[in-house]
Amino acid sequence: MPRKIIVSGLCVFACGLWSGAVRAQDCSAQAVYFNGDIVETEGDMTVRSGKGCTFNLNGIRGAISETVISLKPKVGKAGVTNLKPYYLSKPGYQGPDEFAYTFVGMNQYGGPMRVTVRRKVVVVP
């Protein structure tokens, strides 16, 4: 049986996904906003070479049953641990990269939910 995380919160006009990082100086990512259950959105991200980001979700009302990397990065590495997506830049690399992750589950009414976030990455020294 897939593991589900239920996230509740008040969504007045839009919901948002925020990123978190072990050290703020290693990674920063723009909050992305959405207002639906089947959504594709994007946001910018800056990460130091050889460092990474883990992404959390906030404000999604429903149950997440799966998180997938829907677009693999060309240079760095992306994956999922405990339903949380992460990105790790290649040591020594500087420049652009891009990837996307998708949260799949059910909304608060039992209907389908699929939220895809595309991240445009800039890797800095």
C-alpha positions, -999 to +999 in steps of 0.1 A: +000+000+000+015+034-010+024+057+019+002+088+021+010+122+036-020+144+043-012+180+042-039+205+054-039+242+053-060+272+044-060+279+006-078+312+000-067+322-035-037+300-042-016+273-027+021+272-027+051+249-027+082+261-009+116+247-009+138+241+021+175+235+023+199+223+050+218+255+046+202+286+031+235+297+015+237+264-005+203+267-022+175+291-027+143+284-047+114+306-056+080+297-041+056+285-068+019+291-066-011+272-081-048+271-078-061+237-089-057+200-086-042+192-120-015+219-124+019+225-141+039+255-127+075+265-126+100+285-105+136+295-105+163+279-083+199+288-075+222+261-060+260+260-052+281+236-072+281+202-055+252+211-031+215+204-032+180+212-023+151+192-008+116+204-016+086+204+008+050+211+001+028+235+020-008+243+014-019+213-006-051+199+008-053+162+000-032+130+002+000+126-017+005+089-026+035+093-049+062+118-059+080+113-092+108+130-111+089+139-143+119+155-161+154+144-153+181+171-151+207+171-178+237+178-155+227+173-118+209+145-101+173+145-089+154+119-069+128+113-042+132+104-005+101+099+017+079+116-009+102+147-009+119+155-042+156+167-041+181+181-066+219+177-063+242+197-085+273+182-101+305+192-082+326+216-103+297+224-127+285+260-132+257+269-154+220+261-162+201+229-155+164+220-153+142+193-139+106+187-128+089+168-100+052+157-098+031+151-067+004+126-074-026+118-051-061+127-042-076+161-035-096+167-003-128+156-021-114+122-033-107+134-069-074+131-087-045+155-079-014+160-100+009+190-093+040+193-115+067+218-107+094+226-132+126+241-117+149+262-138+183+258-120+213+281-120+244+264-105+269+289-090+304+284-076 
